[in-house]
Amino acid sequence: MSSARRTERPAARLRLRPAARLAGLSLRTRLVVILVALLALVSVAIGGITTVALRQFMIDRVDEARWARR
């Protein structure tokens, strides 16, 4: 029966919430991990928004230049 418990524990450990996984770490480590994750999330969001805005701006410029030549 102990071998059955060993096979169940890794699967149960994977289902833990992220906060529960960080519980064994020091406060400084948890804060650094959270800040790095937030920084990555904000960077991806800013990059996506910038890409969409710049793409639309460049399409508008090309359209304006094309219509100005006619």
PDB file with one MODEL, atoms N, CA, C and O in Angstrom:
MODEL        1
ATOM      1  N   MET A   1       0.820  -1.187   0.000  1.00  0.00           N
ATOM      2  CA  MET A   1       0.000   0.000   0.000  1.00  0.00           C
ATOM      3  C   MET A   1       0.868   1.256   0.000  1.00  0.00           C
ATOM      4  O   MET A   1       0.445   2.285  -0.528  1.00  0.00           O
ATOM      5  N   SER A   2       2.046   1.203   0.565  1.00  0.00           N
ATOM      6  CA  SER A   2       2.908   2.374   0.581  1.00  0.00           C
ATOM      7  C   SER A   2       3.384   2.715  -0.833  1.00  0.00           C
ATOM      8  O   SER A   2       3.605   3.887  -1.138  1.00  0.00           O
ATOM      9  N   SER A   3       3.544   1.707  -1.705  1.00  0.00           N
ATOM     10  CA  SER A   3       3.953   2.002  -3.074  1.00  0.00           C
ATOM     11  C   SER A   3       2.841   2.719  -3.834  1.00  0.00           C
ATOM     12  O   SER A   3       3.118   3.538  -4.710  1.00  0.00           O
ATOM     13  N   ALA A   4       1.589   2.418  -3.505  1.00  0.00           N
ATOM     14  CA  ALA A   4       0.466   3.107  -4.153  1.00  0.00           C
ATOM     15  C   ALA A   4       0.439   4.579  -3.732  1.00  0.00           C
ATOM     16  O   ALA A   4       0.115   5.452  -4.537  1.00  0.00           O
ATOM     17  N   ARG A   5       0.774   4.846  -2.491  1.00  0.00           N
ATOM     18  CA  ARG A   5       0.812   6.231  -2.024  1.00  0.00           C
ATOM     19  C   ARG A   5       1.931   7.003  -2.713  1.00  0.00           C
ATOM     20  O   ARG A   5       1.771   8.185  -3.016  1.00  0.00           O
ATOM     21  N   ARG A   6       3.043   6.357  -2.958  1.00  0.00           N
ATOM     22  CA  ARG A   6       4.157   7.025  -3.618  1.00  0.00           C
ATOM     23  C   ARG A   6       3.794   7.437  -5.044  1.00  0.00           C
ATOM     24  O   ARG A   6       4.213   8.498  -5.508  1.00  0.00           O
ATOM     25  N   THR A   7       3.029   6.618  -5.730  1.00  0.00           N
ATOM     26  CA  THR A   7       2.650   6.965  -7.097  1.00  0.00           C
ATOM     27  C   THR A   7       1.591   8.067  -7.122  1.00  0.00           C
ATOM     28  O   THR A   7       1.487   8.799  -8.107  1.00  0.00           O
ATOM     29  N   GLU A   8       0.807   8.192  -6.054  1.00  0.00           N
ATOM     30  CA  GLU A   8      -0.223   9.217  -6.017  1.00  0.00           C
ATOM     31  C   GLU A   8       0.339  10.585  -5.627  1.00  0.00           C
ATOM     32  O   GLU A   8      -0.183  11.611  -6.064  1.00  0.00           O
ATOM     33  N   ARG A   9       1.359  10.611  -4.838  1.00  0.00           N
ATOM     34  CA  ARG A   9       1.883  11.889  -4.343  1.00  0.00           C
ATOM     35  C   ARG A   9       2.397  12.817  -5.444  1.00  0.00           C
ATOM     36  O   ARG A   9       2.066  14.003  -5.419  1.00  0.00           O
ATOM     37  N   PRO A  10       3.187  12.341  -6.405  1.00  0.00           N
ATOM     38  CA  PRO A  10       3.637  13.292  -7.433  1.00  0.00           C
ATOM     39  C   PRO A  10       2.474  13.902  -8.205  1.00  0.00           C
ATOM     40  O   PRO A  10       2.508  15.089  -8.529  1.00  0.00           O
ATOM     41  N   ALA A  11       1.456  13.122  -8.504  1.00  0.00           N
ATOM     42  CA  ALA A  11       0.300  13.662  -9.227  1.00  0.00           C
ATOM     43  C   ALA A  11      -0.430  14.675  -8.358  1.00  0.00           C
ATOM     44  O   ALA A  11      -0.877  15.710  -8.854  1.00  0.00           O
ATOM     45  N   ALA A  12      -0.554  14.390  -7.078  1.00  0.00           N
ATOM     46  CA  ALA A  12      -1.216  15.329  -6.173  1.00  0.00           C
ATOM     47  C   ALA A  12      -0.382  16.598  -6.032  1.00  0.00           C
ATOM     48  O   ALA A  12      -0.937  17.690  -5.912  1.00  0.00           O
ATOM     49  N   ARG A  13       0.919  16.470  -6.046  1.00  0.00           N
ATOM     50  CA  ARG A  13       1.791  17.632  -5.918  1.00  0.00           C
ATOM     51  C   ARG A  13       1.665  18.543  -7.139  1.00  0.00           C
ATOM     52  O   ARG A  13       1.772  19.762  -7.007  1.00  0.00           O
ATOM     53  N   LEU A  14       1.442  17.973  -8.316  1.00  0.00           N
ATOM     54  CA  LEU A  14       1.282  18.772  -9.523  1.00  0.00           C
ATOM     55  C   LEU A  14      -0.007  19.583  -9.507  1.00  0.00           C
ATOM     56  O   LEU A  14      -0.097  20.623 -10.159  1.00  0.00           O
ATOM     57  N   ARG A  15      -0.999  19.113  -8.767  1.00  0.00           N
ATOM     58  CA  ARG A  15      -2.279  19.800  -8.729  1.00  0.00           C
ATOM     59  C   ARG A  15      -2.309  20.938  -7.717  1.00  0.00           C
ATOM     60  O   ARG A  15      -3.305  21.656  -7.631  1.00  0.00           O
ATOM     61  N   LEU A  16      -1.252  21.112  -6.959  1.00  0.00           N
ATOM     62  CA  LEU A  16      -1.224  22.168  -5.955  1.00  0.00           C
ATOM     63  C   LEU A  16      -1.284  23.543  -6.615  1.00  0.00           C
ATOM     64  O   LEU A  16      -0.785  23.742  -7.723  1.00  0.00           O
ATOM     65  N   ARG A  17      -1.894  24.469  -5.922  1.00  0.00           N
ATOM     66  CA  ARG A  17      -1.942  25.843  -6.416  1.00  0.00           C
ATOM     67  C   ARG A  17      -0.538  26.425  -6.409  1.00  0.00           C
ATOM     68  O   ARG A  17       0.309  25.983  -5.632  1.00  0.00           O
ATOM     69  N   PRO A  18      -0.280  27.404  -7.256  1.00  0.00           N
ATOM     70  CA  PRO A  18       1.062  28.014  -7.267  1.00  0.00           C
ATOM     71  C   PRO A  18       1.469  28.565  -5.906  1.00  0.00           C
ATOM     72  O   PRO A  18       2.641  28.486  -5.539  1.00  0.00           O
ATOM     73  N   ALA A  19       0.532  29.118  -5.156  1.00  0.00           N
ATOM     74  CA  ALA A  19       0.867  29.652  -3.838  1.00  0.00           C
ATOM     75  C   ALA A  19       1.329  28.539  -2.901  1.00  0.00           C
ATOM     76  O   ALA A  19       2.207  28.750  -2.066  1.00  0.00           O
ATOM     77  N   ALA A  20       0.741  27.367  -3.041  1.00  0.00           N
ATOM     78  CA  ALA A  20       1.140  26.248  -2.185  1.00  0.00           C
ATOM     79  C   ALA A  20       2.537  25.756  -2.565  1.00  0.00           C
ATOM     80  O   ALA A  20       3.289  25.304  -1.702  1.00  0.00           O
ATOM     81  N   ARG A  21       2.889  25.838  -3.847  1.00  0.00           N
ATOM     82  CA  ARG A  21       4.225  25.423  -4.272  1.00  0.00           C
ATOM     83  C   ARG A  21       5.293  26.380  -3.747  1.00  0.00           C
ATOM     84  O   ARG A  21       6.419  25.967  -3.470  1.00  0.00           O
ATOM     85  N   LEU A  22       4.944  27.644  -3.612  1.00  0.00           N
ATOM     86  CA  LEU A  22       5.902  28.636  -3.136  1.00  0.00           C
ATOM     87  C   LEU A  22       5.982  28.704  -1.616  1.00  0.00           C
ATOM     88  O   LEU A  22       6.830  29.412  -1.074  1.00  0.00           O
ATOM     89  N   ALA A  23       5.116  27.984  -0.929  1.00  0.00           N
ATOM     90  CA  ALA A  23       5.022  28.097   0.527  1.00  0.00           C
ATOM     91  C   ALA A  23       6.324  27.713   1.232  1.00  0.00           C
ATOM     92  O   ALA A  23       6.624  28.256   2.295  1.00  0.00           O
ATOM     93  N   GLY A  24       7.089  26.802   0.670  1.00  0.00           N
ATOM     94  CA  GLY A  24       8.323  26.368   1.313  1.00  0.00           C
ATOM     95  C   GLY A  24       9.490  27.314   1.095  1.00  0.00           C
ATOM     96  O   GLY A  24      10.553  27.124   1.688  1.00  0.00           O
ATOM     97  N   LEU A  25       9.319  28.318   0.267  1.00  0.00           N
ATOM     98  CA  LEU A  25      10.410  29.237  -0.049  1.00  0.00           C
ATOM     99  C   LEU A  25      10.408  30.425   0.908  1.00  0.00           C
ATOM    100  O   LEU A  25       9.413  30.703   1.577  1.00  0.00           O
ATOM    101  N   SER A  26      11.530  31.110   0.958  1.00  0.00           N
ATOM    102  CA  SER A  26      11.614  32.292   1.821  1.00  0.00           C
ATOM    103  C   SER A  26      10.767  33.416   1.235  1.00  0.00           C
ATOM    104  O   SER A  26      10.417  33.400   0.055  1.00  0.00           O
ATOM    105  N   LEU A  27      10.451  34.371   2.066  1.00  0.00           N
ATOM    106  CA  LEU A  27       9.635  35.503   1.626  1.00  0.00           C
ATOM    107  C   LEU A  27      10.327  36.259   0.491  1.00  0.00           C
ATOM    108  O   LEU A  27       9.676  36.648  -0.479  1.00  0.00           O
ATOM    109  N   ARG A  28      11.622  36.468   0.603  1.00  0.00           N
ATOM    110  CA  ARG A  28      12.365  37.179  -0.433  1.00  0.00           C
ATOM    111  C   ARG A  28      12.287  36.435  -1.767  1.00  0.00           C
ATOM    112  O   ARG A  28      12.088  37.054  -2.813  1.00  0.00           O
ATOM    113  N   THR A  29      12.443  35.122  -1.732  1.00  0.00           N
ATOM    114  CA  THR A  29      12.378  34.324  -2.958  1.00  0.00           C
ATOM    115  C   THR A  29      10.989  34.380  -3.567  1.00  0.00           C
ATOM    116  O   THR A  29      10.842  34.524  -4.781  1.00  0.00           O
ATOM    117  N   ARG A  30       9.971  34.265  -2.726  1.00  0.00           N
ATOM    118  CA  ARG A  30       8.595  34.336  -3.247  1.00  0.00           C
ATOM    119  C   ARG A  30       8.320  35.686  -3.885  1.00  0.00           C
ATOM    120  O   ARG A  30       7.714  35.754  -4.954  1.00  0.00           O
ATOM    121  N   LEU A  31       8.758  36.762  -3.241  1.00  0.00           N
ATOM    122  CA  LEU A  31       8.535  38.092  -3.798  1.00  0.00           C
ATOM    123  C   LEU A  31       9.263  38.270  -5.122  1.00  0.00           C
ATOM    124  O   LEU A  31       8.712  38.845  -6.061  1.00  0.00           O
ATOM    125  N   VAL A  32      10.487  37.784  -5.205  1.00  0.00           N
ATOM    126  CA  VAL A  32      11.250  37.895  -6.454  1.00  0.00           C
ATOM    127  C   VAL A  32      10.570  37.106  -7.562  1.00  0.00           C
ATOM    128  O   VAL A  32      10.458  37.592  -8.688  1.00  0.00           O
ATOM    129  N   VAL A  33      10.114  35.895  -7.259  1.00  0.00           N
ATOM    130  CA  VAL A  33       9.433  35.069  -8.268  1.00  0.00           C
ATOM    131  C   VAL A  33       8.162  35.758  -8.746  1.00  0.00           C
ATOM    132  O   VAL A  33       7.889  35.793  -9.945  1.00  0.00           O
ATOM    133  N   ILE A  34       7.394  36.298  -7.828  1.00  0.00           N
ATOM    134  CA  ILE A  34       6.149  36.973  -8.195  1.00  0.00           C
ATOM    135  C   ILE A  34       6.435  38.225  -9.019  1.00  0.00           C
ATOM    136  O   ILE A  34       5.752  38.481 -10.011  1.00  0.00           O
ATOM    137  N   LEU A  35       7.435  39.003  -8.621  1.00  0.00           N
ATOM    138  CA  LEU A  35       7.767  40.224  -9.361  1.00  0.00           C
ATOM    139  C   LEU A  35       8.283  39.916 -10.765  1.00  0.00           C
ATOM    140  O   LEU A  35       7.953  40.623 -11.716  1.00  0.00           O
ATOM    141  N   VAL A  36       9.080  38.878 -10.895  1.00  0.00           N
ATOM    142  CA  VAL A  36       9.578  38.496 -12.215  1.00  0.00           C
ATOM    143  C   VAL A  36       8.420  38.031 -13.100  1.00  0.00           C
ATOM    144  O   VAL A  36       8.374  38.360 -14.285  1.00  0.00           O
ATOM    145  N   ALA A  37       7.492  37.274 -12.534  1.00  0.00           N
ATOM    146  CA  ALA A  37       6.324  36.823 -13.302  1.00  0.00           C
ATOM    147  C   ALA A  37       5.462  38.011 -13.728  1.00  0.00           C
ATOM    148  O   ALA A  37       4.999  38.058 -14.868  1.00  0.00           O
ATOM    149  N   LEU A  38       5.245  38.960 -12.836  1.00  0.00           N
ATOM    150  CA  LEU A  38       4.466  40.150 -13.186  1.00  0.00           C
ATOM    151  C   LEU A  38       5.177  40.985 -14.252  1.00  0.00           C
ATOM    152  O   LEU A  38       4.539  41.496 -15.172  1.00  0.00           O
ATOM    153  N   LEU A  39       6.481  41.121 -14.126  1.00  0.00           N
ATOM    154  CA  LEU A  39       7.249  41.860 -15.114  1.00  0.00           C
ATOM    155  C   LEU A  39       7.143  41.203 -16.487  1.00  0.00           C
ATOM    156  O   LEU A  39       6.986  41.890 -17.496  1.00  0.00           O
ATOM    157  N   ALA A  40       7.229  39.886 -16.526  1.00  0.00           N
ATOM    158  CA  ALA A  40       7.104  39.175 -17.797  1.00  0.00           C
ATOM    159  C   ALA A  40       5.715  39.366 -18.386  1.00  0.00           C
ATOM    160  O   ALA A  40       5.581  39.589 -19.589  1.00  0.00           O
ATOM    161  N   LEU A  41       4.689  39.282 -17.565  1.00  0.00           N
ATOM    162  CA  LEU A  41       3.317  39.453 -18.033  1.00  0.00           C
ATOM    163  C   LEU A  41       3.086  40.861 -18.580  1.00  0.00           C
ATOM    164  O   LEU A  41       2.493  41.027 -19.646  1.00  0.00           O
ATOM    165  N   VAL A  42       3.551  41.864 -17.854  1.00  0.00           N
ATOM    166  CA  VAL A  42       3.383  43.250 -18.301  1.00  0.00           C
ATOM    167  C   VAL A  42       4.185  43.495 -19.578  1.00  0.00           C
ATOM    168  O   VAL A  42       3.714  44.197 -20.472  1.00  0.00           O
ATOM    169  N   SER A  43       5.370  42.938 -19.675  1.00  0.00           N
ATOM    170  CA  SER A  43       6.192  43.108 -20.879  1.00  0.00           C
ATOM    171  C   SER A  43       5.521  42.497 -22.099  1.00  0.00           C
ATOM    172  O   SER A  43       5.532  43.094 -23.175  1.00  0.00           O
ATOM    173  N   VAL A  44       4.944  41.331 -21.946  1.00  0.00           N
ATOM    174  CA  VAL A  44       4.236  40.686 -23.063  1.00  0.00           C
ATOM    175  C   VAL A  44       3.016  41.513 -23.455  1.00  0.00           C
ATOM    176  O   VAL A  44       2.742  41.686 -24.642  1.00  0.00           O
ATOM    177  N   ALA A  45       2.285  42.024 -22.473  1.00  0.00           N
ATOM    178  CA  ALA A  45       1.102  42.838 -22.768  1.00  0.00           C
ATOM    179  C   ALA A  45       1.499  44.122 -23.493  1.00  0.00           C
ATOM    180  O   ALA A  45       0.867  44.488 -24.484  1.00  0.00           O
ATOM    181  N   ILE A  46       2.521  44.802 -23.022  1.00  0.00           N
ATOM    182  CA  ILE A  46       2.968  46.037 -23.663  1.00  0.00           C
ATOM    183  C   ILE A  46       3.480  45.746 -25.074  1.00  0.00           C
ATOM    184  O   ILE A  46       3.206  46.505 -26.004  1.00  0.00           O
ATOM    185  N   GLY A  47       4.204  44.678 -25.229  1.00  0.00           N
ATOM    186  CA  GLY A  47       4.706  44.303 -26.560  1.00  0.00           C
ATOM    187  C   GLY A  47       3.579  44.016 -27.532  1.00  0.00           C
ATOM    188  O   GLY A  47       3.635  44.435 -28.689  1.00  0.00           O
ATOM    189  N   GLY A  48       2.562  43.309 -27.079  1.00  0.00           N
ATOM    190  CA  GLY A  48       1.415  43.011 -27.941  1.00  0.00           C
ATOM    191  C   GLY A  48       0.652  44.257 -28.328  1.00  0.00           C
ATOM    192  O   GLY A  48       0.299  44.434 -29.494  1.00  0.00           O
ATOM    193  N   ILE A  49       0.396  45.117 -27.369  1.00  0.00           N
ATOM    194  CA  ILE A  49      -0.327  46.363 -27.642  1.00  0.00           C
ATOM    195  C   ILE A  49       0.475  47.250 -28.597  1.00  0.00           C
ATOM    196  O   ILE A  49      -0.085  47.834 -29.524  1.00  0.00           O
ATOM    197  N   THR A  50       1.778  47.348 -28.370  1.00  0.00           N
ATOM    198  CA  THR A  50       2.632  48.158 -29.232  1.00  0.00           C
ATOM    199  C   THR A  50       2.655  47.611 -30.656  1.00  0.00           C
ATOM    200  O   THR A  50       2.596  48.377 -31.618  1.00  0.00           O
ATOM    201  N   THR A  51       2.739  46.304 -30.791  1.00  0.00           N
ATOM    202  CA  THR A  51       2.765  45.684 -32.110  1.00  0.00           C
ATOM    203  C   THR A  51       1.486  45.972 -32.880  1.00  0.00           C
ATOM    204  O   THR A  51       1.530  46.332 -34.057  1.00  0.00           O
ATOM    205  N   VAL A  52       0.352  45.814 -32.218  1.00  0.00           N
ATOM    206  CA  VAL A  52      -0.927  46.074 -32.879  1.00  0.00           C
ATOM    207  C   VAL A  52      -1.049  47.543 -33.260  1.00  0.00           C
ATOM    208  O   VAL A  52      -1.469  47.855 -34.374  1.00  0.00           O
ATOM    209  N   ALA A  53      -0.694  48.443 -32.365  1.00  0.00           N
ATOM    210  CA  ALA A  53      -0.803  49.878 -32.642  1.00  0.00           C
ATOM    211  C   ALA A  53       0.144  50.291 -33.771  1.00  0.00           C
ATOM    212  O   ALA A  53      -0.246  51.044 -34.664  1.00  0.00           O
ATOM    213  N   LEU A  54       1.368  49.805 -33.734  1.00  0.00           N
ATOM    214  CA  LEU A  54       2.337  50.167 -34.766  1.00  0.00           C
ATOM    215  C   LEU A  54       1.928  49.595 -36.119  1.00  0.00           C
ATOM    216  O   LEU A  54       2.089  50.258 -37.144  1.00  0.00           O
ATOM    217  N   ARG A  55       1.414  48.404 -36.134  1.00  0.00           N
ATOM    218  CA  ARG A  55       0.954  47.793 -37.385  1.00  0.00           C
ATOM    219  C   ARG A  55      -0.154  48.638 -38.002  1.00  0.00           C
ATOM    220  O   ARG A  55      -0.123  48.925 -39.198  1.00  0.00           O
ATOM    221  N   GLN A  56      -1.115  49.029 -37.206  1.00  0.00           N
ATOM    222  CA  GLN A  56      -2.220  49.834 -37.714  1.00  0.00           C
ATOM    223  C   GLN A  56      -1.718  51.200 -38.201  1.00  0.00           C
ATOM    224  O   GLN A  56      -2.174  51.698 -39.230  1.00  0.00           O
ATOM    225  N   PHE A  57      -0.796  51.794 -37.472  1.00  0.00           N
ATOM    226  CA  PHE A  57      -0.233  53.081 -37.870  1.00  0.00           C
ATOM    227  C   PHE A  57       0.470  52.966 -39.213  1.00  0.00           C
ATOM    228  O   PHE A  57       0.291  53.816 -40.087  1.00  0.00           O
ATOM    229  N   MET A  58       1.262  51.926 -39.379  1.00  0.00           N
ATOM    230  CA  MET A  58       2.004  51.761 -40.636  1.00  0.00           C
ATOM    231  C   MET A  58       1.065  51.472 -41.807  1.00  0.00           C
ATOM    232  O   MET A  58       1.305  51.955 -42.914  1.00  0.00           O
ATOM    233  N   ILE A  59       0.021  50.709 -41.590  1.00  0.00           N
ATOM    234  CA  ILE A  59      -0.958  50.449 -42.649  1.00  0.00           C
ATOM    235  C   ILE A  59      -1.636  51.751 -43.059  1.00  0.00           C
ATOM    236  O   ILE A  59      -1.834  52.003 -44.248  1.00  0.00           O
ATOM    237  N   ASP A  60      -1.991  52.573 -42.084  1.00  0.00           N
ATOM    238  CA  ASP A  60      -2.612  53.864 -42.392  1.00  0.00           C
ATOM    239  C   ASP A  60      -1.664  54.762 -43.184  1.00  0.00           C
ATOM    240  O   ASP A  60      -2.100  55.451 -44.107  1.00  0.00           O
ATOM    241  N   ARG A  61      -0.385  54.765 -42.840  1.00  0.00           N
ATOM    242  CA  ARG A  61       0.593  55.586 -43.560  1.00  0.00           C
ATOM    243  C   ARG A  61       0.729  55.130 -45.010  1.00  0.00           C
ATOM    244  O   ARG A  61       0.781  55.954 -45.924  1.00  0.00           O
ATOM    245  N   VAL A  62       0.786  53.830 -45.215  1.00  0.00           N
ATOM    246  CA  VAL A  62       0.900  53.310 -46.579  1.00  0.00           C
ATOM    247  C   VAL A  62      -0.353  53.662 -47.374  1.00  0.00           C
ATOM    248  O   VAL A  62      -0.257  54.054 -48.537  1.00  0.00           O
ATOM    249  N   ASP A  63      -1.510  53.527 -46.767  1.00  0.00           N
ATOM    250  CA  ASP A  63      -2.755  53.879 -47.444  1.00  0.00           C
ATOM    251  C   ASP A  63      -2.781  55.365 -47.811  1.00  0.00           C
ATOM    252  O   ASP A  63      -3.178  55.720 -48.921  1.00  0.00           O
ATOM    253  N   GLU A  64      -2.363  56.230 -46.892  1.00  0.00           N
ATOM    254  CA  GLU A  64      -2.331  57.663 -47.164  1.00  0.00           C
ATOM    255  C   GLU A  64      -1.374  57.987 -48.308  1.00  0.00           C
ATOM    256  O   GLU A  64      -1.695  58.790 -49.184  1.00  0.00           O
ATOM    257  N   ALA A  65      -0.212  57.369 -48.297  1.00  0.00           N
ATOM    258  CA  ALA A  65       0.778  57.605 -49.353  1.00  0.00           C
ATOM    259  C   ALA A  65       0.238  57.114 -50.702  1.00  0.00           C
ATOM    260  O   ALA A  65       0.445  57.761 -51.729  1.00  0.00           O
ATOM    261  N   ARG A  66      -0.432  56.006 -50.695  1.00  0.00           N
ATOM    262  CA  ARG A  66      -0.975  55.455 -51.936  1.00  0.00           C
ATOM    263  C   ARG A  66      -2.051  56.373 -52.507  1.00  0.00           C
ATOM    264  O   ARG A  66      -2.074  56.628 -53.711  1.00  0.00           O
ATOM    265  N   TRP A  67      -2.938  56.866 -51.653  1.00  0.00           N
ATOM    266  CA  TRP A  67      -4.017  57.726 -52.138  1.00  0.00           C
ATOM    267  C   TRP A  67      -3.490  59.108 -52.519  1.00  0.00           C
ATOM    268  O   TRP A  67      -4.093  59.779 -53.357  1.00  0.00           O
ATOM    269  N   ALA A  68      -2.392  59.544 -51.932  1.00  0.00           N
ATOM    270  CA  ALA A  68      -1.828  60.848 -52.249  1.00  0.00           C
ATOM    271  C   ALA A  68      -1.193  60.855 -53.641  1.00  0.00           C
ATOM    272  O   ALA A  68      -1.144  61.899 -54.290  1.00  0.00           O
ATOM    273  N   ARG A  69      -0.718  59.730 -54.092  1.00  0.00           N
ATOM    274  CA  ARG A  69      -0.073  59.633 -55.402  1.00  0.00           C
ATOM    275  C   ARG A  69      -1.067  59.676 -56.546  1.00  0.00           C
ATOM    276  O   ARG A  69      -0.682  60.006 -57.668  1.00  0.00           O
ATOM    277  N   ARG A  70      -2.293  59.367 -56.314  1.00  0.00           N
ATOM    278  CA  ARG A  70      -3.289  59.324 -57.385  1.00  0.00           C
ATOM    279  C   ARG A  70      -3.747  60.671 -57.801  1.00  0.00           C
ATOM    280  O   ARG A  70      -4.586  60.789 -58.694  1.00  0.00           O
TER     281      ARG A  70
ENDMDL
END
